[in-house]
């Protein structure tokens, strides 16, 4: 049952997939916006 729920939750467009960032990025601007969070985190770790 858990596997079914996880599989269903990871499908594109589900609220769970959106919450954990598993969605296709449609524009380059959206990609850079999301990437900035990771870049800032990496710079903070150095």
PDB file of N, CA, C, O and CB in Angstrom:
ATOM      1  N   UNK A   1       0.822  -1.195   0.000  1.00  0.00           N
ATOM      2  CA  UNK A   1       0.000   0.000   0.000  1.00  0.00           C
ATOM      3  C   UNK A   1       0.870   1.265   0.000  1.00  0.00           C
ATOM      4  O   UNK A   1       0.583   2.221  -0.721  1.00  0.00           O
ATOM      5  CB  UNK A   1      -0.938  -0.005   1.213  1.00  0.00           C
ATOM      6  N   UNK A   2       1.947   1.264   0.822  1.00  0.00           N
ATOM      7  CA  UNK A   2       2.816   2.437   0.876  1.00  0.00           C
ATOM      8  C   UNK A   2       3.470   2.703  -0.469  1.00  0.00           C
ATOM      9  O   UNK A   2       3.585   3.854  -0.891  1.00  0.00           O
ATOM     10  CB  UNK A   2       3.884   2.259   1.946  1.00  0.00           C
ATOM     11  N   UNK A   3       3.899   1.642  -1.143  1.00  0.00           N
ATOM     12  CA  UNK A   3       4.524   1.801  -2.452  1.00  0.00           C
ATOM     13  C   UNK A   3       3.544   2.409  -3.447  1.00  0.00           C
ATOM     14  O   UNK A   3       3.916   3.274  -4.241  1.00  0.00           O
ATOM     15  CB  UNK A   3       5.037   0.452  -2.970  1.00  0.00           C
ATOM     16  N   UNK A   4       2.304   1.962  -3.406  1.00  0.00           N
ATOM     17  CA  UNK A   4       1.269   2.500  -4.290  1.00  0.00           C
ATOM     18  C   UNK A   4       1.084   3.997  -4.034  1.00  0.00           C
ATOM     19  O   UNK A   4       1.026   4.792  -4.972  1.00  0.00           O
ATOM     20  CB  UNK A   4      -0.070   1.747  -4.086  1.00  0.00           C
ATOM     21  N   UNK A   5       0.994   4.369  -2.767  1.00  0.00           N
ATOM     22  CA  UNK A   5       0.792   5.779  -2.432  1.00  0.00           C
ATOM     23  C   UNK A   5       1.986   6.630  -2.834  1.00  0.00           C
ATOM     24  O   UNK A   5       1.819   7.743  -3.333  1.00  0.00           O
ATOM     25  CB  UNK A   5       0.528   5.935  -0.943  1.00  0.00           C
ATOM     26  N   UNK A   6       3.195   6.109  -2.618  1.00  0.00           N
ATOM     27  CA  UNK A   6       4.396   6.834  -3.014  1.00  0.00           C
ATOM     28  C   UNK A   6       4.455   6.984  -4.528  1.00  0.00           C
ATOM     29  O   UNK A   6       4.754   8.063  -5.039  1.00  0.00           O
ATOM     30  CB  UNK A   6       5.650   6.119  -2.500  1.00  0.00           C
ATOM     31  N   UNK A   7       4.172   5.901  -5.242  1.00  0.00           N
ATOM     32  CA  UNK A   7       4.181   5.943  -6.704  1.00  0.00           C
ATOM     33  C   UNK A   7       3.148   6.932  -7.217  1.00  0.00           C
ATOM     34  O   UNK A   7       3.414   7.688  -8.152  1.00  0.00           O
ATOM     35  CB  UNK A   7       3.914   4.549  -7.287  1.00  0.00           C
ATOM     36  N   UNK A   8       1.992   6.926  -6.617  1.00  0.00           N
ATOM     37  CA  UNK A   8       0.934   7.840  -7.035  1.00  0.00           C
ATOM     38  C   UNK A   8       1.303   9.287  -6.708  1.00  0.00           C
ATOM     39  O   UNK A   8       0.999  10.200  -7.476  1.00  0.00           O
ATOM     40  CB  UNK A   8      -0.393   7.466  -6.360  1.00  0.00           C
ATOM     41  N   UNK A   9       1.959   9.488  -5.567  1.00  0.00           N
ATOM     42  CA  UNK A   9       2.343  10.832  -5.154  1.00  0.00           C
ATOM     43  C   UNK A   9       3.446  11.433  -6.003  1.00  0.00           C
ATOM     44  O   UNK A   9       3.538  12.655  -6.116  1.00  0.00           O
ATOM     45  CB  UNK A   9       2.775  10.814  -3.732  1.00  0.00           C
ATOM     46  N   UNK A  10       4.290  10.593  -6.607  1.00  0.00           N
ATOM     47  CA  UNK A  10       5.406  11.094  -7.405  1.00  0.00           C
ATOM     48  C   UNK A  10       5.035  11.392  -8.849  1.00  0.00           C
ATOM     49  O   UNK A  10       5.878  11.850  -9.620  1.00  0.00           O
ATOM     50  CB  UNK A  10       6.524  10.105  -7.379  1.00  0.00           C
ATOM     51  N   UNK A  11       3.812  11.145  -9.219  1.00  0.00           N
ATOM     52  CA  UNK A  11       3.392  11.445 -10.591  1.00  0.00           C
ATOM     53  C   UNK A  11       3.398  12.941 -10.826  1.00  0.00           C
ATOM     54  O   UNK A  11       3.172  13.734  -9.912  1.00  0.00           O
ATOM     55  CB  UNK A  11       1.995  10.869 -10.875  1.00  0.00           C
ATOM     56  N   UNK A  12       3.660  13.310 -12.063  1.00  0.00           N
ATOM     57  CA  UNK A  12       3.707  14.735 -12.410  1.00  0.00           C
ATOM     58  C   UNK A  12       2.401  15.424 -12.077  1.00  0.00           C
ATOM     59  O   UNK A  12       1.313  14.894 -12.302  1.00  0.00           O
ATOM     60  CB  UNK A  12       4.023  14.917 -13.890  1.00  0.00           C
ATOM     61  N   UNK A  13       2.539  16.603 -11.544  1.00  0.00           N
ATOM     62  CA  UNK A  13       1.373  17.421 -11.257  1.00  0.00           C
ATOM     63  C   UNK A  13       0.745  17.172  -9.900  1.00  0.00           C
ATOM     64  O   UNK A  13      -0.154  17.912  -9.500  1.00  0.00           O
ATOM     65  CB  UNK A  13       0.363  17.203 -12.296  1.00  0.00           C
ATOM     66  N   UNK A  14       1.190  16.151  -9.179  1.00  0.00           N
ATOM     67  CA  UNK A  14       0.617  15.898  -7.857  1.00  0.00           C
ATOM     68  C   UNK A  14       1.154  16.935  -6.873  1.00  0.00           C
ATOM     69  O   UNK A  14       2.224  17.508  -7.079  1.00  0.00           O
ATOM     70  CB  UNK A  14       0.945  14.452  -7.371  1.00  0.00           C
ATOM     71  N   UNK A  15       0.409  17.162  -5.819  1.00  0.00           N
ATOM     72  CA  UNK A  15       0.835  18.136  -4.813  1.00  0.00           C
ATOM     73  C   UNK A  15       2.138  17.714  -4.149  1.00  0.00           C
ATOM     74  O   UNK A  15       2.986  18.554  -3.847  1.00  0.00           O
ATOM     75  CB  UNK A  15      -0.253  18.318  -3.755  1.00  0.00           C
ATOM     76  N   UNK A  16       2.299  16.409  -3.921  1.00  0.00           N
ATOM     77  CA  UNK A  16       3.526  15.911  -3.300  1.00  0.00           C
ATOM     78  C   UNK A  16       4.730  16.168  -4.195  1.00  0.00           C
ATOM     79  O   UNK A  16       5.774  16.617  -3.723  1.00  0.00           O
ATOM     80  CB  UNK A  16       3.405  14.413  -2.997  1.00  0.00           C
ATOM     81  N   UNK A  17       4.587  15.886  -5.482  1.00  0.00           N
ATOM     82  CA  UNK A  17       5.688  16.102  -6.421  1.00  0.00           C
ATOM     83  C   UNK A  17       6.072  17.582  -6.474  1.00  0.00           C
ATOM     84  O   UNK A  17       7.252  17.920  -6.558  1.00  0.00           O
ATOM     85  CB  UNK A  17       5.303  15.601  -7.826  1.00  0.00           C
ATOM     86  N   UNK A  18       5.084  18.443  -6.425  1.00  0.00           N
ATOM     87  CA  UNK A  18       5.372  19.879  -6.429  1.00  0.00           C
ATOM     88  C   UNK A  18       6.072  20.302  -5.143  1.00  0.00           C
ATOM     89  O   UNK A  18       6.973  21.141  -5.167  1.00  0.00           O
ATOM     90  CB  UNK A  18       4.079  20.684  -6.612  1.00  0.00           C
ATOM     91  N   UNK A  19       5.657  19.720  -4.025  1.00  0.00           N
ATOM     92  CA  UNK A  19       6.238  20.081  -2.730  1.00  0.00           C
ATOM     93  C   UNK A  19       7.708  19.704  -2.644  1.00  0.00           C
ATOM     94  O   UNK A  19       8.495  20.434  -2.042  1.00  0.00           O
ATOM     95  CB  UNK A  19       5.471  19.408  -1.604  1.00  0.00           C
ATOM     96  N   UNK A  20       8.092  18.584  -3.233  1.00  0.00           N
ATOM     97  CA  UNK A  20       9.493  18.167  -3.163  1.00  0.00           C
ATOM     98  C   UNK A  20      10.273  18.581  -4.402  1.00  0.00           C
ATOM     99  O   UNK A  20      11.441  18.221  -4.546  1.00  0.00           O
ATOM    100  CB  UNK A  20       9.583  16.663  -2.981  1.00  0.00           C
ATOM    101  N   UNK A  21       9.645  19.327  -5.292  1.00  0.00           N
ATOM    102  CA  UNK A  21      10.362  19.879  -6.436  1.00  0.00           C
ATOM    103  C   UNK A  21      10.507  18.946  -7.616  1.00  0.00           C
ATOM    104  O   UNK A  21      11.376  19.156  -8.461  1.00  0.00           O
ATOM    105  CB  UNK A  21      11.692  20.301  -6.012  1.00  0.00           C
ATOM    106  N   UNK A  22       9.676  17.918  -7.695  1.00  0.00           N
ATOM    107  CA  UNK A  22       9.747  17.001  -8.828  1.00  0.00           C
ATOM    108  C   UNK A  22       8.738  17.464  -9.869  1.00  0.00           C
ATOM    109  O   UNK A  22       7.620  16.953  -9.933  1.00  0.00           O
ATOM    110  CB  UNK A  22       9.470  15.522  -8.388  1.00  0.00           C
ATOM    111  N   UNK A  23       9.127  18.405 -10.658  1.00  0.00           N
ATOM    112  CA  UNK A  23       8.263  18.878 -11.726  1.00  0.00           C
ATOM    113  C   UNK A  23       9.133  19.447 -12.836  1.00  0.00           C
ATOM    114  O   UNK A  23      10.241  19.925 -12.593  1.00  0.00           O
ATOM    115  CB  UNK A  23       7.254  19.938 -11.205  1.00  0.00           C
ATOM    116  N   UNK A  24       8.632  19.390 -14.019  1.00  0.00           N
ATOM    117  CA  UNK A  24       9.376  19.888 -15.167  1.00  0.00           C
ATOM    118  C   UNK A  24       9.362  21.411 -15.155  1.00  0.00           C
ATOM    119  O   UNK A  24       8.310  22.031 -14.996  1.00  0.00           O
ATOM    120  CB  UNK A  24       8.784  19.342 -16.491  1.00  0.00           C
ATOM    121  N   UNK A  25      10.521  21.999 -15.320  1.00  0.00           N
ATOM    122  CA  UNK A  25      10.630  23.453 -15.353  1.00  0.00           C
ATOM    123  C   UNK A  25      10.373  23.908 -16.783  1.00  0.00           C
ATOM    124  O   UNK A  25      10.991  23.413 -17.726  1.00  0.00           O
ATOM    125  CB  UNK A  25      12.033  23.937 -14.845  1.00  0.00           C
ATOM    126  N   UNK A  26       9.462  24.848 -16.930  1.00  0.00           N
ATOM    127  CA  UNK A  26       8.993  25.228 -18.258  1.00  0.00           C
ATOM    128  C   UNK A  26       9.791  26.358 -18.905  1.00  0.00           C
ATOM    129  O   UNK A  26       9.851  26.442 -20.132  1.00  0.00           O
ATOM    130  CB  UNK A  26       7.563  25.627 -18.178  1.00  0.00           C
ATOM    131  N   UNK A  27      10.404  27.225 -18.104  1.00  0.00           N
ATOM    132  CA  UNK A  27      11.149  28.343 -18.679  1.00  0.00           C
ATOM    133  C   UNK A  27      12.549  28.412 -18.080  1.00  0.00           C
ATOM    134  O   UNK A  27      12.807  27.872 -17.004  1.00  0.00           O
ATOM    135  CB  UNK A  27      10.402  29.671 -18.449  1.00  0.00           C
ATOM    136  N   UNK A  28      13.428  29.074 -18.781  1.00  0.00           N
ATOM    137  CA  UNK A  28      14.790  29.254 -18.295  1.00  0.00           C
ATOM    138  C   UNK A  28      14.806  30.142 -17.051  1.00  0.00           C
ATOM    139  O   UNK A  28      15.610  29.927 -16.144  1.00  0.00           O
ATOM    140  CB  UNK A  28      15.677  29.859 -19.395  1.00  0.00           C
ATOM    141  N   UNK A  29      13.931  31.126 -17.006  1.00  0.00           N
ATOM    142  CA  UNK A  29      13.842  31.988 -15.825  1.00  0.00           C
ATOM    143  C   UNK A  29      13.437  31.191 -14.585  1.00  0.00           C
ATOM    144  O   UNK A  29      13.974  31.411 -13.499  1.00  0.00           O
ATOM    145  CB  UNK A  29      12.838  33.123 -16.069  1.00  0.00           C
ATOM    146  N   UNK A  30      12.499  30.274 -14.749  1.00  0.00           N
ATOM    147  CA  UNK A  30      12.073  29.427 -13.629  1.00  0.00           C
ATOM    148  C   UNK A  30      13.222  28.542 -13.165  1.00  0.00           C
ATOM    149  O   UNK A  30      13.385  28.302 -11.968  1.00  0.00           O
ATOM    150  CB  UNK A  30      10.861  28.559 -14.031  1.00  0.00           C
ATOM    151  N   UNK A  31      14.019  28.057 -14.114  1.00  0.00           N
ATOM    152  CA  UNK A  31      15.181  27.240 -13.768  1.00  0.00           C
ATOM    153  C   UNK A  31      16.178  28.045 -12.943  1.00  0.00           C
ATOM    154  O   UNK A  31      16.657  27.570 -11.913  1.00  0.00           O
ATOM    155  CB  UNK A  31      15.858  26.698 -15.038  1.00  0.00           C
ATOM    156  N   UNK A  32      16.492  29.260 -13.388  1.00  0.00           N
ATOM    157  CA  UNK A  32      17.452  30.092 -12.668  1.00  0.00           C
ATOM    158  C   UNK A  32      16.933  30.478 -11.285  1.00  0.00           C
ATOM    159  O   UNK A  32      17.704  30.546 -10.328  1.00  0.00           O
ATOM    160  CB  UNK A  32      17.770  31.348 -13.474  1.00  0.00           C
ATOM    161  N   UNK A  33      15.649  30.726 -11.179  1.00  0.00           N
ATOM    162  CA  UNK A  33      15.059  31.060  -9.886  1.00  0.00           C
ATOM    163  C   UNK A  33      15.234  29.904  -8.901  1.00  0.00           C
ATOM    164  O   UNK A  33      15.588  30.114  -7.741  1.00  0.00           O
ATOM    165  CB  UNK A  33      13.565  31.405 -10.048  1.00  0.00           C
ATOM    166  N   UNK A  34      14.985  28.697  -9.369  1.00  0.00           N
ATOM    167  CA  UNK A  34      15.137  27.520  -8.515  1.00  0.00           C
ATOM    168  C   UNK A  34      16.615  27.250  -8.221  1.00  0.00           C
ATOM    169  O   UNK A  34      16.966  26.868  -7.105  1.00  0.00           O
ATOM    170  CB  UNK A  34      14.492  26.287  -9.180  1.00  0.00           C
ATOM    171  N   UNK A  35      17.466  27.447  -9.205  1.00  0.00           N
ATOM    172  CA  UNK A  35      18.893  27.186  -9.034  1.00  0.00           C
ATOM    173  C   UNK A  35      19.528  28.158  -8.042  1.00  0.00           C
ATOM    174  O   UNK A  35      20.467  27.786  -7.339  1.00  0.00           O
ATOM    175  CB  UNK A  35      19.607  27.275 -10.378  1.00  0.00           C
ATOM    176  N   UNK A  36      19.039  29.381  -7.973  1.00  0.00           N
ATOM    177  CA  UNK A  36      19.601  30.375  -7.059  1.00  0.00           C
ATOM    178  C   UNK A  36      19.551  29.897  -5.615  1.00  0.00           C
ATOM    179  O   UNK A  36      20.462  30.186  -4.840  1.00  0.00           O
ATOM    180  CB  UNK A  36      18.857  31.698  -7.193  1.00  0.00           C
ATOM    181  N   UNK A  37      18.506  29.173  -5.241  1.00  0.00           N
ATOM    182  CA  UNK A  37      18.394  28.654  -3.877  1.00  0.00           C
ATOM    183  C   UNK A  37      19.525  27.680  -3.586  1.00  0.00           C
ATOM    184  O   UNK A  37      20.120  27.717  -2.509  1.00  0.00           O
ATOM    185  CB  UNK A  37      17.033  27.969  -3.664  1.00  0.00           C
ATOM    186  N   UNK A  38      19.819  26.815  -4.535  1.00  0.00           N
ATOM    187  CA  UNK A  38      20.887  25.837  -4.352  1.00  0.00           C
ATOM    188  C   UNK A  38      22.262  26.501  -4.374  1.00  0.00           C
ATOM    189  O   UNK A  38      23.152  26.109  -3.619  1.00  0.00           O
ATOM    190  CB  UNK A  38      20.809  24.763  -5.434  1.00  0.00           C
ATOM    191  N   UNK A  39      22.438  27.488  -5.221  1.00  0.00           N
ATOM    192  CA  UNK A  39      23.709  28.206  -5.303  1.00  0.00           C
ATOM    193  C   UNK A  39      23.985  28.927  -3.984  1.00  0.00           C
ATOM    194  O   UNK A  39      25.098  28.873  -3.461  1.00  0.00           O
ATOM    195  CB  UNK A  39      23.696  29.215  -6.481  1.00  0.00           C
ATOM    196  N   UNK A  40      22.971  29.597  -3.454  1.00  0.00           N
ATOM    197  CA  UNK A  40      23.130  30.308  -2.186  1.00  0.00           C
ATOM    198  C   UNK A  40      23.467  29.337  -1.062  1.00  0.00           C
ATOM    199  O   UNK A  40      24.297  29.646  -0.206  1.00  0.00           O
ATOM    200  CB  UNK A  40      21.855  31.091  -1.844  1.00  0.00           C
ATOM    201  N   UNK A  41      22.841  28.183  -1.056  1.00  0.00           N
ATOM    202  CA  UNK A  41      23.117  27.174  -0.030  1.00  0.00           C
ATOM    203  C   UNK A  41      24.557  26.684  -0.123  1.00  0.00           C
ATOM    204  O   UNK A  41      25.245  26.576   0.892  1.00  0.00           O
ATOM    205  CB  UNK A  41      22.148  25.989  -0.163  1.00  0.00           C
ATOM    206  N   UNK A  42      25.012  26.389  -1.332  1.00  0.00           N
ATOM    207  CA  UNK A  42      26.381  25.901  -1.525  1.00  0.00           C
ATOM    208  C   UNK A  42      27.403  26.954  -1.112  1.00  0.00           C
ATOM    209  O   UNK A  42      28.409  26.621  -0.486  1.00  0.00           O
ATOM    210  CB  UNK A  42      26.605  25.498  -2.990  1.00  0.00           C
ATOM    211  N   UNK A  43      27.163  28.212  -1.449  1.00  0.00           N
ATOM    212  CA  UNK A  43      28.087  29.279  -1.078  1.00  0.00           C
ATOM    213  C   UNK A  43      28.136  29.466   0.431  1.00  0.00           C
ATOM    214  O   UNK A  43      29.188  29.779   0.987  1.00  0.00           O
ATOM    215  CB  UNK A  43      27.688  30.586  -1.754  1.00  0.00           C
ATOM    216  N   UNK A  44      27.005  29.276   1.090  1.00  0.00           N
ATOM    217  CA  UNK A  44      26.948  29.400   2.538  1.00  0.00           C
ATOM    218  C   UNK A  44      27.752  28.288   3.213  1.00  0.00           C
ATOM    219  O   UNK A  44      28.318  28.500   4.285  1.00  0.00           O
ATOM    220  CB  UNK A  44      25.494  29.371   3.016  1.00  0.00           C
ATOM    221  N   UNK A  45      27.806  27.119   2.603  1.00  0.00           N
ATOM    222  CA  UNK A  45      28.509  25.976   3.170  1.00  0.00           C
ATOM    223  C   UNK A  45      30.028  26.113   3.082  1.00  0.00           C
ATOM    224  O   UNK A  45      30.740  25.457   3.842  1.00  0.00           O
ATOM    225  CB  UNK A  45      28.073  24.714   2.471  1.00  0.00           C
ATOM    226  N   UNK A  46      30.534  26.931   2.193  1.00  0.00           N
ATOM    227  CA  UNK A  46      31.983  27.073   2.008  1.00  0.00           C
ATOM    228  C   UNK A  46      32.594  27.889   3.063  1.00  0.00           C
ATOM    229  O   UNK A  46      33.806  28.105   3.053  1.00  0.00           O
ATOM    230  CB  UNK A  46      32.301  27.671   0.693  1.00  0.00           C
TER     231      UNK A  46
END
